Amino acid sequence: MKLFYAPQSPFARKARAAAIELGLAERIELEYAEVIPSLPNKAFGQAHNPLRRIPALITDAGETLYDSTVICEYLDTLAGGSLIPREAPRRWRVLTQHALANGMCESIVLIRYETSVRPAELRWSTWTDDHWDKIYSGIDWFERNDAVLREPLDLAHLALGCALGYIDFRWPERQWKQRAPAVAAWFARLEQRPSFAMTKPQPAPGSDADPSHEGP
């Protein structure tokens, strides 16, 4: 299998972390894909994902899968299933919590585009502040419901960890840990797992510009 990714993408990190947790990482070749907003990689779009976003996975059968949630579900099924519970009601709880954490990833990526890609004179601070508020609301929910963080590792945990790691990578001054000590303690433990220690966000080769992540 081949995973098209960028080393700073929280969505690509989720797929990479899932592969490691599921014992599939050695079966996946990583290939950097340069799909930067405003610099469309049309060849990548024609060959792999018409939306020109990463991650995208080519399976052993030659099929291309996207986005990260589809890729993670595919990998989970391939490995026999452990990240997405099969039985209700826990399945629906995990998928709902994943939707929350993944939405936090979407907001943090949109903030990055607004504050680094959009020309300074066109930036909309009220819009950016609203997305930060959504992210903080998500962190606060997990802080209030920290029992879900003590459950066996699942897809929602991976998405949450990727969102928090991206905040630390791009905006360490935000100091979100001060408002959510239970989440912070959980995240510190998560970062010790090989799946997160091996996938910390890094600047892309030759550029600090973010790729066209999946998003809303």
N, C-alpha and C positions, 0 to 999 in steps of 0.2 A: 504494500500500500504506500501511497505517497500523500503527505499532507502539505498543502501550500499554506504558508503562515508568515507572520512577521513577529519578531522577538518581543515587541512591545504590546502586542494586541491582547487584551484580556479575553477576547473570544477564542483566539487561537490558543491561548494558554489553557483555557478550560478544556479544549479538545486534547491538548498534549498531556495535561494532568490526568485526564480520564484514561488515556492510553497507558500511562505509567501505573495508575492504580489498578487497572484491569490486567496488567501483565502483557500488554500488546505493544509496548513502545519499540521493542526490537524488530517488530514486523513492519514498522512505519518509517519510511524515508522522509526527512524534512527538506522542503525546498522553499527558500525565501521567494516571496512574490511581491514585487514592487507595484502596488496599486494605490498610489497616493492621490487624495482628492485634488482636483484641478489638473492632474497629470494622468489622464486615463490610460490604462494599459489595455488597449483594445484587443491585443493578441490574447491576453489572459481571459478577457471576457468572452471572446469567440471560442476559445479552447476549453474553458473550465466553468466560469460563472458569469452569465450575462450581466449580472449586477456589478461585476468587478469588485467583489469584496472577498476578504478572507475571514475564516479559513475555508478551504475546500479540500475534500478528501477523494482521491482516486482509489477505489477498492481493488482487490485482487482480480475481480471480474472485469475491471476496466470502466466501471460506472463512476460518475462524479457526484458526490454528495455535498450539500451545503444547506443550512448554516451550521453553527457549532452545536446547537441542540440536536439537530438531525444526526450529525456526526457522532455525538456522544451516545445517542440512543442506539445507533448502529453498532458502535464499539461495545456497548453494554450487552447487546443481544449476542454479538459475536463471542463474547467472553462468558456467556451464561447468565448474565444479569446480576448486578449487585448495587449499582448506583441508582437505578430507578426501580423502586419496589413494584412488584407485579400485582399485589393484592390490595384491594380497597380495605379500609379507608386511607392507609398510609400512602398509597400511590398518589392519591389526589392531594394530600397534604404536601408531599415532597414536590410535586409538580407546581403547586401554587407557590410554595416558598421559592422554588427555582424561578418562577415568573417574576417574583419580587426582586430577587438578587440579579437576575439577568436584566431587568429594567433599570437597576442601578448602574449596571455596566453600560447600558445604552445612554443613560443620562451623562455619565462621566465622559464618554467618548464624544457626545455632542458638545459638551463644555470645551473639550480639547479643540474641536474644530472651530468653535466660535471664537476662542481666545488665541488661536495660533494660525488658523488658515484664513479666516475672514479678515479683510482689511480693517485696521483699527478704527477708522472713522465710521464703519458700518456695524460695529459690534453693539449688541443689545444686552446691557448689563441686567436689566430686569428679567429677561429670559434666562440668562445664565444663573442668576440668583434663584430662580424658580427650580431649575434643575438641581442646584445644590440642596435646596430644601427637600426635594424628592429623595435625594440620596441620604440625607440626614434622617428623613422619616423612615427610610428602609433600615438604616442602622439602628434607629431607636426601636423599631419593631423587633428586630432580632435581640436587642438588649432586654426588652421586656419579656420576650419569649425565649430566653436563653436555654430552656430545656431542650429545644429542638437541636441545639448545637452539641448536645451530649448524646445524640442518637448516632448509630453507625453512619460512617461517611456516605453521603449521597450526592446527587447532582446539584442540589441546591447549595450544599456546602462548597462545592467547587466553584460555582458561580459567585457566591458571596466572597470567597477568598480571592478570586480574580478581580472583583470590583475593588476590594480594600487594598489589594496589592498595587493596583493601578493608581489609586489615590496617592499612596505612599511614593510611587515612582514619579508622578507628575506634580503633585502638590503636597509635599511633606509638611509644609507649613500649616496645613489644615488641621492637623493634630486631632483627628477624629477619635483617637483612643481615649482622650480625656473625658468624652461624653459617654463612652460605652466601655467600661472596664471589663465587663464579662465577655463582650465580643472581642476586645483586644487580647484578653488572656487566651481565648480560643484560637484567635488568629496566630498568636505567637507559637502555639503548639502545631497548628496546621503548617506553618512555614518550615517546621523541622522535618516534615514528611518529604521523602524523595520527590514526590510529584510536584511539590511547590519549591523545594530547594533547587531543583534542577530546571525550573521554568521561570525564574524571576525575570521581570521585564527588563529588556536591554534596548538601547538605541539601535535602530536599524543600520545595516552596513552603509557607511558613507553618508548617512543622513539622520537627523533627529525628527524628520517629518513622520507623522502617523499615517498608517495605511488606511485604505477604505475598509474599515471594520464592517461587519454586519451591523445593523441597527434599525431603528424605526423608519 
